[in-house]
Amino acid sequence: MTHYDALETRSEDEREAALARDLPQAIAQALRAPGLAAHLGGVEAAAVTGRAALARLPVLRKSDLGAAQKRAAPFGGLTVKPASGFAHVFQSPGPIYEPGDVARDWWRLGRFLFASGVGAGDIVHNCFGYHLTPAGMMFESGARAVGAAVLPAGTGQTELQVRAAADIGTTAYAGTPDFLKVILDKADQMGVELAIAKAVVSGGALFPSLRQEYMDRGIACRQCYATADVGHIAYESAAMEGMILDEGVIVEIVRPGTGDPVPDGEVGEVVITTLNPDYPLVRFATGDLSAIMPGVSPCGRTNRRIRGWLGRADQTTKIKGMFVRPEQVAAFVSAHPEVTRARVVATRDGEMDVMTIRIETEGHDPGRYAGGVVEALKLKGTIELVAPGSLPNDGKVIEDLRKYD
């Protein structure tokens, strides 16, 4: 079996015919959610039979989710059943609440794991977090879909992680791209040999030098693009040419701030319509930039491809696998009256993300702000105090100085 299912090898005509059939049903399902119905403004579901009609509907932004959830907790009226009808309720930074379920491959990560060679006989060392945020359960669900066992490792406690990987014989890693290196380096220090030969990663940039280091160790590393809101979006295959779109979502690339689709090949914001009947988000703007690639993958999968993650349409930035948003920086400043401005700077130290928080204040004790930084940003970082008026007056509160090529 070379493909996950027959959906992956459909012709363009077959895929567009399925879209014309399934899209009206997805819109009709979305209209059952009162928050989505209000957002869509009386659209006739039967009339939305293709991409052009879909593109005329309003874009739903992350900020819209937050506002809706404040009006109607916890999901803002955007689901077709109450919170008690789901298996899980998750909280992502913002906070934003997302539903989750245990129905087979609810987030559709199985397609990615299958394409990465993970399946029956594998034990997945799952280093995505299981606490509050959904990534751990997303990848566990995908592992179950392909018949793999899971070690729910989570983050931290590196020495225990190495011991468990060695004792259990985990064969595949799931987690952020750089945490695998932390585990491998610790194993080298301990003189322990691990059996990990496959890695499925997300939640951060997979830099070419890091992928090569894993290849040199005999580990095939593939990445996917997924979000807590819509699940799996796109993935790499062995062909290693772009990222193939998932079969359970409709992807548009639009001009940031407008919602208007751009021509294939032009960089724009990724907008997703999900066919998940429980959480049928329509034209959800991810804030991520990408572009459609020409042609199809040499691996035989025929869906369209994107170039991968090309940055953010706004200042929201993923650091150490977590999104840091401008409103979080503003909350930190508001909590400290003596702070005039603050700027988060993302850099790299070798293969690791580094977050530096530059704070304008008359104070001289960085430690005073450590707790406030963690509370507001949900991450630890290096704190630098600078004199009031010394940060650039350019409107930026998050600056990403990492290089992605």
Sequence and secondary structure as in RCSB ss.txt:
>XXXX:A:sequence
MTHYDALETRSEDEREAALARDLPQAIAQALRAPGLAAHLGGVEAAAVTGRAALARLPVLRKSDLGAAQKRAAPF
GGLTVKPASGFAHVFQSPGPIYEPGDVARDWWRLGRFLFASGVGAGDIVHNCFGYHLTPAGMMFESGARAVGAAV
LPAGTGQTELQVRAAADIGTTAYAGTPDFLKVILDKADQMGVELAIAKAVVSGGALFPSLRQEYMDRGIACRQCY
ATADVGHIAYESAAMEGMILDEGVIVEIVRPGTGDPVPDGEVGEVVITTLNPDYPLVRFATGDLSAIMPGVSPCG
RTNRRIRGWLGRADQTTKIKGMFVRPEQVAAFVSAHPEVTRARVVATRDGEMDVMTIRIETEGHDPGRYAGGVVE
ALKLKGTIELVAPGSLPNDGKVIEDLRKYD
>XXXX:A:secstr
  SSSGGGG  HHHHHHHHHHHHHHHHHHHTTSHHHHHHHTS  GGG  SHHHHTTS  EEHHHHHHHHHHSTTT
TT SSS GGGSSEEEEETTTEEEEE  STTTT THHHHHHTT  TT EEEE S  SSSSHHHHHHHHHHHTT EE
EE  SS HHHHHHHHHHHT  EEEE TTHHHHHHHHHHHHT      EEEE SS   HHHHHHHHHTT EEEEEE
EETTTEEEEE  TT SSEEE TTEEEEEE TTT  B  TTS EEEEEEE  SSS   SEEEEEEE EESS  TTS
  S EE     BSSS EEETTEEE HHHHHHHHHT TT  EEEEEEEEETTEEEEEEEEE S   GGGGHHHHHH
HHSS  EEEEE TT S SSS SEEE     
